[in-house]
Amino acid sequence: MTTVLTAPGELTVAGNYAIDPERSAAAFRVQLGALVLSMAGLLFVMYPALRPFSDESSLQGAAAFGSTAWLAAHMLAMVAFILTGFGVFALHLSLQDTPAERVSFWALIVGWMGIGLTLPFYGGEAFGLHAIGQRALADQSPALVSMAGDVRSGAGLVMFLTGLLLLAVGAILTAIAVWKSGLLARWSGIPFAIGFATYIPQFFGSQPLRVGHGLLVMMGCLLLAAGLWRRATGGLSASLSCNPGSHVTVRASDSPGRGVRNSA
């Protein structure tokens, strides 16, 4: 292979390799999805670990609601759900043109619907209860804390439970898609499915149990992320195709993904 500087800002590599920019870009997107899915897993642990737990019918509950930790923990949970949606999208990209493509598509759609229906309740928990807690502390009124029940009930609760059920279905479909694809370890989607399928029951547990559940979800996210990263790395390698007698020209001024020209 020979490298020749043909013009200012232009580098030509003559030899046996040409770059497929489309495959390279797709592999990069999958790698990015693996990274954000890993971040989501970490945030699912940080949420219950940072969230204050107390008697929510007294001023202790008001102090918990009104704390910075309460607000930060629930915001981290919301970001975790959003990043999970991006991660499942990366999985769908990775499984295109495989027997699991259709299942992964429905896993993506159902999962996104679940995330969309879940997030408004977390917004009420984060911002609504935070405001109630601060007001109750300012007035020294435990009665105001009872308004938390109003925030957590009604149509908002129905949306929330529906969203979590859809998330569970989406996670199970994700595990099925991983199993059918044959490209990732068949079992690697199972912890992810179990984690989201048990999301509703874990709300009735104590803080240690909920942190443990967060660790389960994190393990599921990390296993999928590791498989996606390995597959994406293989895709980047495959984007370098053999083409004897060709040369590749790279211009420093070109934009990313368009800075490679292959000519025979």
Backbone as JSON, one array per atom type, in Angstrom:
{
  "sequence": "MTTVLTAPGELTVAGNYAIDPERSAAAFRVQLGALVLSMAGLLFVMYPALRPFSDESSLQGAAAFGSTAWLAAHMLAMVAFILTGFGVFALHLSLQDTPAERVSFWALIVGWMGIGLTLPFYGGEAFGLHAIGQRALADQSPALVSMAGDVRSGAGLVMFLTGLLLLAVGAILTAIAVWKSGLLARWSGIPFAIGFATYIPQFFGSQPLRVGHGLLVMMGCLLLAAGLWRRATGGLSASLSCNPGSHVTVRASDSPGRGVRNSA",
  "N": [[0.86, -1.19, 0.0], [0.55, 2.25, -0.84], [1.1, 5.58, 0.14], [0.25, 8.78, -0.92], [0.73, 12.24, -1.12], [-1.26, 14.21, -2.85], [-2.26, 16.74, -3.28], [-2.61, 19.94, -1.63], [-4.04, 19.35, 1.47], [-5.12, 16.95, 0.62], [-5.09, 13.48, 0.56], [-3.92, 10.5, -0.8], [-4.42, 7.05, -0.81], [-3.06, 4.29, -2.11], [-3.78, 1.02, -2.98], [-5.05, -1.97, -1.59], [-7.48, -1.46, -0.35], [-10.74, -0.2, 0.1], [-13.19, 2.13, 1.24], [-16.39, 1.65, 2.54], [-18.7, 3.96, 2.91], [-21.38, 3.99, 3.77], [-21.8, 1.61, 5.23], [-19.94, 2.02, 7.19], [-20.98, 4.3, 8.48], [-23.4, 3.26, 9.45], [-22.44, 1.35, 11.24], [-21.21, 3.04, 13.07], [-23.44, 4.34, 14.15], [-24.67, 2.22, 15.49], [-22.7, 1.65, 17.38], [-22.81, 4.03, 18.85], [-25.4, 3.77, 19.85], [-24.97, 1.57, 21.52], [-23.35, 2.71, 23.47], [-25.08, 4.67, 24.64], [-27.04, 3.0, 25.64], [-25.63, 1.64, 27.6], [-25.16, 3.81, 29.33], [-27.8, 4.31, 30.06], [-28.38, 2.02, 31.58], [-26.71, 2.44, 33.82], [-27.92, 4.75, 34.89], [-30.4, 3.74, 35.64], [-29.76, 2.43, 37.96], [-28.76, 4.47, 39.55], [-31.02, 6.01, 40.0], [-32.91, 4.74, 41.99], [-31.02, 4.59, 44.0], [-30.32, 7.21, 44.69], [-32.76, 8.37, 45.25], [-34.75, 9.71, 47.83], [-36.14, 7.89, 50.55], [-38.89, 7.71, 52.68], [-41.31, 8.28, 55.36], [-44.13, 9.09, 53.77], [-46.32, 10.5, 54.55], [-46.01, 12.52, 56.27], [-44.16, 15.39, 57.54], [-41.63, 14.51, 57.11], [-41.85, 13.18, 54.7], [-42.46, 15.4, 53.15], [-40.02, 16.73, 53.29], [-38.47, 14.92, 51.87], [-39.72, 14.97, 49.33], [-39.27, 17.65, 48.67], [-36.56, 17.84, 48.37], [-33.33, 18.24, 46.76], [-32.23, 15.86, 45.94], [-34.44, 14.23, 45.44], [-35.57, 15.45, 43.15], [-33.39, 15.28, 41.35], [-32.99, 12.48, 41.17], [-35.36, 11.52, 39.95], [-35.27, 12.87, 37.53], [-33.01, 11.69, 36.43], [-34.03, 9.15, 36.06], [-35.91, 9.64, 34.04], [-34.24, 10.41, 31.92], [-32.91, 7.99, 31.64], [-34.91, 6.26, 30.62], [-35.37, 7.5, 28.14], [-32.84, 7.21, 26.88], [-32.79, 4.45, 26.75], [-34.68, 3.99, 24.77], [-33.28, 4.96, 22.53], [-31.24, 3.08, 22.52], [-32.61, 0.68, 21.92], [-33.41, 1.31, 19.38], [-30.92, 1.32, 18.07], [-30.38, -1.4, 18.29], [-32.36, -2.4, 16.59], [-31.42, -1.36, 14.15], [-29.1, -2.86, 13.96], [-30.09, -5.4, 13.58], [-31.3, -5.45, 11.13], [-32.16, -6.87, 7.95], [-32.09, -9.47, 8.83], [-33.48, -12.57, 10.13], [-34.81, -11.66, 12.36], [-35.7, -9.11, 12.0], [-38.36, -8.09, 11.69], [-39.52, -8.62, 14.2], [-37.85, -7.1, 15.84], [-38.49, -4.58, 14.93], [-41.16, -4.26, 15.84], [-40.64, -4.46, 18.55], [-39.25, -2.09, 18.93], [-41.23, -0.13, 18.26], [-43.33, -0.66, 20.1], [-41.92, -0.38, 22.48], [-41.13, 2.34, 22.35], [-43.67, 3.55, 22.47], [-44.38, 2.78, 25.05], [-42.44, 4.14, 26.58], [-43.12, 6.79, 26.0], [-45.66, 6.98, 27.22], [-44.99, 6.56, 29.85], [-43.27, 8.59, 30.76], [-44.7, 11.11, 31.38], [-45.82, 10.65, 33.97], [-43.56, 10.38, 35.56], [-42.68, 12.96, 35.31], [-44.64, 14.31, 36.8], [-44.12, 13.18, 39.32], [-41.51, 14.1, 39.73], [-41.52, 16.99, 39.46], [-44.05, 17.94, 40.29], [-44.49, 16.74, 42.9], [-42.2, 17.68, 44.09], [-42.67, 20.45, 44.23], [-44.92, 20.42, 45.9], [-43.79, 19.34, 48.24], [-41.93, 21.34, 48.97], [-43.67, 23.47, 49.46], [-45.2, 22.45, 51.57], [-43.25, 22.23, 53.55], [-42.57, 24.92, 53.86], [-44.94, 25.95, 54.88], [-45.19, 24.36, 57.04], [-47.01, 22.22, 57.05], [-48.34, 19.2, 57.32], [-50.62, 18.26, 56.1], [-50.66, 19.08, 53.47], [-49.0, 17.29, 52.23], [-50.51, 15.12, 51.65], [-51.55, 15.62, 49.18], [-49.99, 14.39, 47.36], [-51.09, 11.96, 46.76], [-53.12, 12.67, 45.01], [-51.67, 13.49, 42.79], [-50.58, 11.09, 42.03], [-52.61, 9.47, 41.11], [-55.63, 8.64, 39.23], [-56.09, 9.52, 35.77], [-53.42, 9.88, 35.07], [-52.07, 7.84, 36.45], [-53.17, 5.59, 35.18], [-52.16, 5.93, 32.58], [-49.45, 5.69, 33.17], [-49.17, 3.02, 34.17], [-50.05, 1.64, 31.91], [-48.05, 2.41, 30.12], [-45.76, 1.21, 31.32], [-46.47, -1.47, 31.11], [-46.48, -1.75, 28.32], [-43.79, -1.24, 27.88], [-42.72, -3.5, 29.08], [-43.71, -5.49, 27.36], [-42.42, -4.67, 25.01], [-39.74, -5.07, 25.78], [-39.69, -7.83, 26.1], [-40.22, -8.62, 23.47], [-37.88, -7.62, 22.39], [-35.99, -9.35, 23.52], [-36.8, -11.72, 22.27], [-36.25, -11.06, 19.6], [-33.45, -10.82, 19.7], [-32.8, -13.46, 20.33], [-33.74, -14.81, 18.04], [-32.16, -13.73, 16.04], [-29.52, -14.71, 15.9], [-27.17, -13.35, 15.79], [-26.27, -12.07, 18.06], [-25.44, -13.17, 21.39], [-27.71, -15.65, 22.28], [-29.09, -15.67, 24.74], [-28.69, -13.15, 25.73], [-30.58, -11.14, 25.72], [-32.38, -11.77, 27.67], [-32.07, -10.98, 30.52], [-32.62, -8.24, 30.19], [-35.3, -8.29, 29.36], [-36.51, -9.47, 31.63], [-35.94, -7.54, 33.57], [-37.47, -5.24, 32.78], [-39.98, -6.39, 32.66], [-40.57, -6.8, 35.28], [-40.88, -4.31, 36.34], [-43.11, -2.94, 37.4], [-43.88, -4.48, 39.77], [-41.6, -4.02, 41.4], [-41.88, -1.51, 42.49], [-43.18, -1.81, 44.88], [-41.36, -2.59, 46.71], [-38.65, -2.28, 49.15], [-36.0, 0.2, 49.51], [-33.4, -1.14, 49.19], [-34.22, -3.43, 47.7], [-35.2, -2.22, 45.41], [-32.94, -0.97, 44.41], [-31.49, -3.26, 43.84], [-33.1, -4.27, 41.81], [-32.64, -2.26, 39.94], [-29.97, -2.83, 39.38], [-30.31, -5.25, 38.05], [-31.66, -4.39, 35.72], [-29.63, -2.77, 34.72], [-27.66, -4.71, 34.17], [-28.97, -6.1, 32.12], [-29.07, -4.07, 30.16], [-26.31, -3.61, 29.75], [-25.41, -6.08, 28.78], [-26.74, -6.27, 26.31], [-25.65, -3.96, 25.15], [-22.94, -4.64, 24.99], [-23.02, -6.74, 23.13], [-24.0, -5.34, 20.9], [-21.91, -3.55, 20.48], [-19.77, -5.25, 19.78], [-20.81, -6.32, 17.42], [-21.03, -3.98, 15.89], [-18.35, -3.22, 15.7], [-17.38, -5.29, 14.13], [-18.79, -4.61, 11.85], [-17.56, -2.21, 11.13], [-15.06, -3.16, 10.41], [-15.78, -4.72, 8.24], [-16.48, -2.73, 6.47], [-14.23, -1.99, 5.19], [-13.35, -2.88, 2.22], [-11.95, -5.24, -0.11], [-10.23, -4.21, -2.95], [-8.39, -4.54, -5.45], [-5.89, -2.61, -7.07], [-7.05, -0.15, -6.76], [-7.45, 3.24, -5.55], [-7.69, 5.34, -2.68], [-8.94, 8.47, -1.93], [-8.64, 11.07, 0.35], [-9.98, 14.03, 1.46], [-9.21, 16.8, 3.4], [-10.98, 18.83, 3.72], [-13.47, 17.79, 3.33], [-16.74, 16.79, 4.49], [-17.64, 14.75, 7.4], [-18.01, 11.31, 6.66], [-18.19, 11.77, 4.0], [-15.75, 12.12, 3.07], [-14.24, 10.32, 1.64], [-13.04, 8.9, -1.29], [-13.3, 6.53, -3.75], [-11.59, 5.21, -6.49], [-11.1, 3.47, -9.53]],
  "CA": [[0.0, 0.0, 0.0], [1.36, 3.44, -0.97], [0.42, 6.82, 0.52], [0.79, 9.88, -1.72], [0.1, 13.55, -0.92], [-1.47, 14.66, -4.23], [-2.58, 18.17, -3.3], [-2.76, 20.42, -0.25], [-5.25, 18.89, 2.13], [-5.65, 15.76, -0.01], [-4.22, 12.33, 0.78], [-4.34, 9.34, -1.58], [-3.87, 5.77, -0.38], [-3.18, 3.34, -3.22], [-3.55, -0.33, -2.48], [-6.1, -2.98, -1.7], [-8.6, -1.21, 0.54], [-11.67, 0.89, -0.17], [-14.07, 2.32, 2.39], [-17.83, 1.74, 2.27], [-19.13, 4.95, 3.9], [-22.7, 3.68, 4.32], [-21.64, 0.59, 6.26], [-19.2, 2.64, 8.29], [-21.9, 5.17, 9.22], [-24.34, 2.41, 10.17], [-21.73, 0.76, 12.37], [-21.01, 4.09, 14.05], [-24.72, 4.56, 14.85], [-24.88, 1.11, 16.41], [-21.78, 1.87, 18.49], [-23.37, 5.11, 19.66], [-26.51, 3.18, 20.58], [-24.43, 0.73, 22.6], [-22.88, 3.6, 24.54], [-26.19, 5.28, 25.36], [-27.71, 1.93, 26.38], [-24.82, 1.45, 28.81], [-25.46, 4.93, 30.21], [-29.15, 4.1, 30.6], [-28.28, 1.02, 32.64], [-26.15, 3.09, 35.01], [-28.91, 5.68, 35.45], [-31.46, 2.97, 36.29], [-29.28, 2.12, 39.31], [-28.62, 5.72, 40.3], [-32.34, 6.53, 40.36], [-33.35, 4.34, 43.33], [-29.96, 4.8, 44.98], [-30.34, 8.61, 45.11], [-34.12, 8.78, 45.64], [-35.01, 9.61, 49.27], [-37.26, 7.06, 50.99], [-39.3, 8.13, 54.02], [-42.76, 8.28, 55.59], [-44.63, 10.11, 52.85], [-47.56, 11.1, 55.06], [-45.61, 13.49, 57.3], [-43.2, 16.38, 57.07], [-40.48, 13.78, 56.59], [-42.14, 13.0, 53.28], [-42.32, 16.71, 52.51], [-38.59, 17.0, 53.15], [-37.98, 14.07, 50.78], [-40.23, 15.51, 48.07], [-38.7, 18.97, 48.4], [-35.09, 17.79, 48.32], [-32.67, 18.21, 45.45], [-32.01, 14.45, 45.58], [-35.69, 13.73, 44.84], [-35.67, 16.0, 41.81], [-32.32, 14.73, 40.51], [-33.19, 11.04, 40.95], [-36.43, 11.29, 38.98], [-34.79, 13.35, 36.23], [-32.12, 10.65, 35.92], [-34.88, 8.06, 35.58], [-36.49, 10.03, 32.76], [-33.17, 10.31, 30.92], [-32.63, 6.56, 31.43], [-35.93, 5.72, 29.7], [-35.14, 8.05, 26.8], [-31.66, 6.56, 26.33], [-33.16, 3.07, 26.43], [-35.32, 4.04, 23.46], [-32.22, 5.06, 21.51], [-30.53, 1.81, 22.47], [-33.43, -0.3, 21.2], [-33.33, 1.7, 17.97], [-29.64, 0.81, 17.57], [-30.53, -2.84, 18.13], [-33.12, -2.63, 15.36], [-30.51, -1.14, 13.03], [-28.15, -3.96, 13.9], [-30.76, -6.64, 13.19], [-31.9, -5.36, 9.81], [-31.77, -7.91, 6.99], [-31.96, -10.75, 9.53], [-34.83, -13.13, 10.41], [-35.42, -11.01, 13.52], [-35.94, -7.69, 11.71], [-39.74, -7.71, 11.96], [-39.75, -8.61, 15.66], [-37.13, -5.96, 16.41], [-39.25, -3.38, 14.58], [-42.27, -4.13, 16.77], [-40.06, -4.18, 19.86], [-38.94, -0.66, 18.92], [-42.46, 0.67, 18.26], [-44.03, -0.85, 21.37], [-41.09, 0.22, 23.52], [-41.25, 3.81, 22.28], [-44.99, 3.92, 22.99], [-44.33, 2.63, 26.49], [-41.65, 5.24, 27.14], [-43.91, 8.01, 25.88], [-46.74, 6.98, 28.21], [-44.41, 6.5, 31.19], [-42.56, 9.81, 31.15], [-45.48, 12.15, 32.06], [-45.97, 10.35, 35.4], [-42.29, 10.73, 36.2], [-42.65, 14.42, 35.4], [-45.45, 14.68, 37.96], [-43.37, 12.79, 40.53], [-40.32, 14.94, 39.9], [-41.75, 18.42, 39.6], [-45.25, 18.18, 41.08], [-44.26, 16.42, 44.31], [-41.14, 18.58, 44.59], [-43.32, 21.71, 44.59], [-45.76, 20.15, 47.08], [-42.93, 19.18, 49.4], [-41.37, 22.63, 49.38], [-44.75, 24.28, 50.04], [-45.55, 21.87, 52.87], [-42.2, 22.61, 54.5], [-42.67, 26.36, 54.12], [-46.13, 26.18, 55.72], [-45.18, 23.37, 58.13], [-48.35, 21.63, 56.96], [-48.35, 17.82, 56.85], [-51.82, 18.0, 55.3], [-50.35, 19.3, 52.06], [-48.3, 16.11, 51.7], [-51.52, 14.18, 51.15], [-51.82, 15.92, 47.79], [-49.21, 13.46, 46.54], [-52.01, 10.93, 46.28], [-53.84, 13.19, 43.85], [-50.74, 13.48, 41.66], [-50.26, 9.71, 41.68], [-53.82, 8.7, 40.82], [-56.41, 9.11, 38.1], [-55.67, 9.21, 34.4], [-51.96, 9.8, 35.03], [-51.67, 6.5, 36.88], [-53.55, 4.65, 34.13], [-51.15, 6.09, 31.53], [-48.17, 5.18, 33.67], [-49.21, 1.55, 34.19], [-50.11, 1.19, 30.52], [-46.72, 2.59, 29.57], [-44.84, 0.2, 31.84], [-46.84, -2.75, 30.51], [-45.98, -1.74, 26.95], [-42.34, -1.39, 27.98], [-42.45, -4.91, 29.36], [-43.94, -6.23, 26.1], [-41.34, -4.31, 24.11], [-38.5, -5.71, 26.22], [-39.81, -9.26, 25.79], [-40.02, -8.72, 22.02], [-36.45, -7.41, 22.16], [-35.3, -10.61, 23.84], [-37.14, -12.68, 21.2], [-35.5, -10.66, 18.4], [-32.04, -11.2, 19.92], [-32.74, -14.92, 20.26], [-33.96, -15.26, 16.66], [-31.2, -13.16, 15.1], [-28.31, -15.51, 15.78], [-26.01, -12.47, 15.68], [-25.85, -11.8, 19.42], [-25.67, -14.32, 22.25], [-29.17, -15.82, 22.33], [-29.64, -15.4, 26.08], [-28.28, -11.83, 26.21], [-31.72, -10.26, 25.88], [-33.3, -12.25, 28.73], [-32.09, -10.08, 31.69], [-33.28, -6.99, 29.8], [-36.74, -8.55, 29.39], [-36.94, -9.69, 33.02], [-35.85, -6.27, 34.29], [-38.6, -4.36, 32.48], [-41.22, -7.1, 32.96], [-40.79, -6.71, 36.74], [-40.75, -2.92, 36.77], [-44.23, -2.54, 38.26], [-43.8, -5.06, 41.12], [-40.49, -3.52, 42.21], [-42.28, -0.29, 43.18], [-43.7, -2.14, 46.21], [-40.25, -3.05, 47.52], [-37.86, -1.3, 49.88], [-34.93, 0.77, 48.7], [-32.41, -2.14, 48.74], [-34.8, -4.25, 46.65], [-35.32, -1.42, 44.19], [-31.57, -0.83, 43.89], [-31.18, -4.55, 43.24], [-33.79, -4.33, 40.52], [-31.89, -1.39, 39.05], [-28.78, -3.57, 38.95], [-30.76, -6.22, 37.05], [-31.89, -3.66, 34.47], [-28.33, -2.36, 34.21], [-27.03, -5.89, 33.58], [-29.61, -6.33, 30.83], [-28.62, -3.05, 29.21], [-24.89, -3.79, 29.44], [-25.25, -7.27, 27.94], [-27.12, -5.9, 24.95], [-24.69, -2.99, 24.65], [-21.7, -5.34, 24.63], [-23.26, -7.44, 21.87], [-24.1, -4.35, 19.83], [-20.57, -3.0, 20.23], [-19.0, -6.25, 19.04], [-21.35, -6.39, 16.06], [-20.67, -2.75, 15.19], [-16.92, -3.29, 15.41], [-17.27, -6.15, 12.96], [-19.3, -3.86, 10.71], [-16.54, -1.26, 10.7], [-14.02, -3.93, 9.72], [-16.33, -5.13, 6.95], [-16.61, -1.58, 5.59], [-13.0, -1.93, 4.42], [-13.49, -3.96, 1.26], [-10.8, -5.45, -0.96], [-10.43, -3.73, -4.31], [-7.04, -4.4, -5.98], [-5.65, -1.62, -8.1], [-7.79, 1.07, -6.52], [-6.85, 4.14, -4.57], [-8.66, 6.07, -1.86], [-8.52, 9.85, -1.74], [-9.28, 11.71, 1.49], [-9.78, 15.48, 1.48], [-9.38, 17.33, 4.76], [-12.1, 19.77, 3.75], [-14.75, 17.11, 3.18], [-17.49, 16.55, 5.72], [-17.55, 13.35, 7.83], [-18.84, 10.36, 5.92], [-18.12, 12.03, 2.58], [-14.37, 12.46, 2.82], [-13.54, 9.17, 1.07], [-13.39, 8.66, -2.68], [-12.65, 5.33, -4.28], [-11.62, 5.18, -7.94], [-10.37, 2.32, -10.07]],
  "C": [[0.88, 1.23, 0.0], [0.52, 4.66, -0.62], [1.07, 7.97, -0.23], [0.02, 11.15, -1.39], [-0.03, 14.2, -2.29], [-1.77, 16.14, -4.35], [-2.7, 18.63, -1.86], [-4.09, 19.98, 0.34], [-5.82, 17.63, 1.56], [-4.63, 14.63, 0.11], [-4.76, 11.15, 0.0], [-3.63, 8.11, -1.07], [-4.12, 4.77, -1.49], [-2.9, 1.95, -2.69], [-4.79, -1.16, -2.61], [-7.37, -2.66, -0.92], [-9.43, -0.02, 0.06], [-12.66, 0.94, 0.98], [-15.51, 2.44, 1.92], [-18.42, 2.71, 3.29], [-20.48, 4.63, 4.52], [-22.59, 2.65, 5.44], [-20.9, 1.16, 7.46], [-20.1, 3.52, 9.14], [-22.89, 4.35, 10.03], [-23.68, 1.79, 11.4], [-21.5, 1.79, 13.46], [-22.3, 4.35, 14.84], [-25.0, 3.46, 15.86], [-23.95, 1.24, 17.61], [-22.29, 2.95, 19.42], [-24.55, 4.6, 20.48], [-26.06, 2.3, 21.72], [-23.97, 1.59, 23.77], [-24.04, 4.18, 25.34], [-26.98, 4.23, 26.14], [-26.95, 1.61, 27.66], [-25.08, 2.56, 29.82], [-26.83, 4.78, 30.84], [-29.12, 3.11, 31.75], [-27.75, 1.61, 33.93], [-27.17, 4.0, 35.68], [-30.06, 4.94, 36.13], [-31.05, 2.5, 37.69], [-29.22, 3.39, 40.16], [-29.96, 6.26, 40.77], [-32.81, 6.05, 41.74], [-32.29, 4.55, 44.41], [-29.99, 6.23, 45.53], [-31.69, 9.05, 45.67], [-34.29, 8.66, 47.15], [-36.24, 8.74, 49.55], [-37.6, 7.45, 52.43], [-40.79, 7.93, 54.17], [-43.37, 9.43, 54.79], [-45.98, 10.69, 53.28], [-47.27, 12.16, 56.11], [-44.67, 14.52, 56.69], [-41.88, 15.74, 56.64], [-40.65, 13.53, 55.09], [-42.01, 14.31, 52.53], [-40.86, 17.06, 52.29], [-37.99, 16.18, 52.02], [-38.42, 14.63, 49.44], [-39.51, 16.8, 47.68], [-37.19, 18.99, 48.24], [-34.57, 17.81, 46.88], [-32.48, 16.77, 44.98], [-33.26, 13.86, 44.93], [-35.8, 14.18, 43.38], [-34.64, 15.36, 40.88], [-32.56, 13.27, 40.18], [-34.24, 10.8, 39.87], [-36.06, 11.82, 37.59], [-33.84, 12.33, 35.61], [-32.93, 9.48, 35.38], [-35.47, 8.39, 34.22], [-35.45, 9.94, 31.64], [-32.87, 8.84, 30.62], [-33.63, 5.94, 30.46], [-35.69, 6.22, 28.28], [-33.94, 7.38, 26.14], [-31.93, 5.1, 25.98], [-33.84, 3.0, 25.06], [-34.32, 4.14, 22.33], [-31.46, 3.74, 21.38], [-31.29, 0.73, 21.71], [-33.46, 0.02, 19.71], [-32.03, 1.2, 17.34], [-29.69, -0.7, 17.38], [-31.3, -3.17, 16.86], [-32.24, -2.41, 14.13], [-29.57, -2.32, 12.85], [-28.78, -5.24, 13.37], [-31.5, -6.54, 11.86], [-31.32, -6.41, 8.88], [-31.43, -9.23, 7.69], [-33.37, -11.3, 9.76], [-35.56, -12.43, 11.55], [-35.82, -9.57, 13.23], [-37.36, -7.27, 12.06], [-40.02, -7.64, 13.46], [-39.06, -7.41, 16.29], [-37.84, -4.65, 16.09], [-40.41, -3.18, 15.56], [-41.79, -3.9, 18.2], [-39.76, -2.69, 20.0], [-40.2, 0.18, 19.06], [-43.18, 0.57, 19.61], [-43.24, -0.23, 22.51], [-41.17, 1.73, 23.53], [-42.6, 4.28, 22.79], [-45.0, 3.84, 24.51], [-43.57, 3.76, 27.16], [-42.44, 6.54, 27.12], [-45.03, 8.11, 26.9], [-46.22, 6.98, 29.65], [-43.87, 7.84, 31.66], [-43.44, 10.88, 31.81], [-45.66, 11.91, 33.56], [-44.7, 10.7, 36.15], [-42.14, 12.24, 36.3], [-43.47, 14.92, 36.58], [-44.75, 14.36, 39.26], [-42.23, 13.76, 40.79], [-40.69, 16.36, 40.27], [-42.98, 18.74, 40.46], [-45.02, 17.92, 42.56], [-43.15, 17.29, 44.91], [-41.76, 19.91, 45.04], [-44.2, 21.54, 45.83], [-44.9, 20.06, 48.34], [-42.37, 20.49, 49.89], [-42.44, 23.52, 50.02], [-45.14, 23.77, 51.42], [-44.52, 22.22, 53.92], [-42.3, 24.09, 54.85], [-43.83, 26.67, 55.05], [-46.15, 25.3, 56.96], [-46.54, 22.68, 58.23], [-48.26, 20.21, 56.43], [-49.54, 17.5, 55.96], [-51.54, 18.17, 53.82], [-49.69, 18.09, 51.42], [-49.29, 15.12, 51.12], [-51.9, 14.45, 49.7], [-51.01, 15.04, 46.84], [-50.09, 12.36, 45.97], [-52.79, 11.37, 45.06], [-52.96, 13.17, 42.6], [-50.55, 12.06, 41.13], [-51.48, 8.88, 41.29], [-54.49, 9.22, 39.56], [-55.84, 8.69, 36.76], [-54.16, 9.08, 34.28], [-51.47, 8.42, 35.42], [-52.0, 5.46, 35.82], [-52.54, 4.72, 32.98], [-49.83, 5.45, 31.93], [-48.13, 3.65, 33.64], [-49.27, 0.98, 32.78], [-48.74, 1.3, 29.86], [-45.74, 1.53, 30.03], [-45.17, -1.2, 31.3], [-46.35, -2.85, 29.07], [-44.45, -1.88, 26.93], [-41.95, -2.84, 28.23], [-42.63, -5.75, 28.1], [-42.81, -5.94, 25.11], [-40.03, -4.98, 24.47], [-38.52, -7.21, 25.93], [-39.63, -9.49, 24.29], [-38.55, -8.5, 21.66], [-35.67, -8.68, 22.42], [-35.57, -11.67, 22.77], [-36.35, -12.36, 19.94], [-34.03, -11.05, 18.53], [-31.88, -12.7, 19.78], [-32.82, -15.41, 18.81], [-32.84, -14.82, 15.71], [-29.99, -14.05, 14.85], [-27.05, -14.68, 15.67], [-25.43, -12.1, 17.04], [-26.07, -13.08, 20.23], [-27.16, -14.46, 22.51], [-29.78, -15.4, 23.66], [-29.44, -13.95, 26.51], [-29.45, -10.85, 26.34], [-32.63, -10.62, 27.04], [-33.26, -11.35, 29.97], [-32.77, -8.75, 31.4], [-34.8, -7.16, 29.88], [-37.24, -8.72, 30.82], [-36.96, -8.38, 33.79], [-37.07, -5.39, 34.04], [-39.94, -5.05, 32.73], [-41.56, -7.02, 34.44], [-40.73, -5.27, 37.24], [-41.9, -2.48, 37.68], [-44.13, -3.17, 39.64], [-42.7, -4.46, 41.99], [-40.84, -2.22, 42.94], [-42.78, -0.56, 44.6], [-42.59, -2.59, 47.15], [-39.56, -1.91, 48.26], [-36.73, -0.78, 49.0], [-33.87, -0.26, 48.29], [-32.94, -3.03, 47.62], [-34.86, -3.48, 45.33], [-33.94, -1.14, 43.58], [-31.13, -2.13, 43.23], [-31.85, -4.73, 41.9], [-33.1, -3.43, 39.5], [-30.63, -2.06, 38.52], [-29.14, -4.62, 37.89], [-30.98, -5.55, 35.7], [-30.56, -3.23, 33.87], [-27.6, -3.53, 33.56], [-27.63, -6.19, 32.22], [-29.17, -5.34, 29.77], [-27.17, -3.27, 28.79], [-24.66, -5.0, 28.56], [-25.62, -6.96, 26.49], [-26.12, -4.92, 24.34], [-23.39, -3.66, 24.21], [-21.86, -6.09, 23.3], [-23.35, -6.49, 20.69], [-22.72, -3.8, 19.47], [-19.72, -3.98, 19.42], [-19.49, -6.34, 17.59], [-20.98, -5.15, 15.26], [-19.2, -2.73, 14.81], [-16.66, -4.17, 14.21], [-17.76, -5.46, 11.71], [-18.3, -2.85, 10.19], [-15.42, -1.97, 9.95], [-14.5, -4.33, 8.33], [-16.46, -3.98, 5.97], [-15.33, -1.33, 4.8], [-12.99, -3.11, 3.46], [-12.27, -4.03, 0.36], [-11.11, -5.01, -2.38], [-9.06, -3.49, -4.93], [-6.98, -3.35, -7.08], [-6.38, -0.32, -7.91], [-6.99, 2.01, -5.64], [-7.96, 4.92, -3.88], [-8.12, 7.46, -1.63], [-9.33, 10.47, -0.61], [-8.96, 13.18, 1.46], [-10.08, 15.99, 2.88], [-10.58, 18.24, 4.86], [-13.45, 19.1, 3.67], [-15.42, 16.91, 4.51], [-17.4, 15.09, 6.09], [-18.5, 12.47, 7.04], [-18.79, 10.6, 4.43], [-16.67, 12.32, 2.16], [-13.58, 11.32, 2.21], [-14.0, 8.98, -0.37], [-12.61, 7.46, -3.18], [-12.74, 5.35, -5.79], [-10.73, 4.06, -8.43], [-9.22, 2.78, -10.93]]
}
